[in-house]
Amino acid sequence: DLKKQVLYGRIIIVVLSLIALGLAYAPPKAIFSIVKLAFTGYSILFIPTVIILFLRQKNNVALNASLITGVVVFLISYCTPVPANWFFGFEPFIGILFFQSLISAIIIKAGKKRST
């Protein structure tokens, strides 16, 4: 029903706004850190964009799982004291892209097996 969708959308906006506000209270000191943080945040949208553009059969579960995985891995890598080389020495967005791709591929593969 449309009213439930609007309510869920509003709840998600409030939660994401609170997360952004929490991150804004402790901003990075150097400009490079700010740019790296912004680029890592934008990289969360890359895998869902690829799924939307290049897959014939859209999979909403894979899209949502990819976004949630990206946000969770981003928050873990930003808000917890993980080592700098937690993903084989690469920047955090590489780890985010890897985990998003992995989760999306698993869900899409499971959806194809179920539909056949």
Secondary structure, DSSP 8 states (H G I E B T S, - for coil): -HHHHHHHHHHHHHHHHHHHHHHHTS--SSHHHHHHHHHHHHHTTHHHHHHHHH-SS--HHHHHHHHHHHHHHHHHHHHS---TTTTTT--HHHHHHHHHHHHHHHHHHHHHHHH-
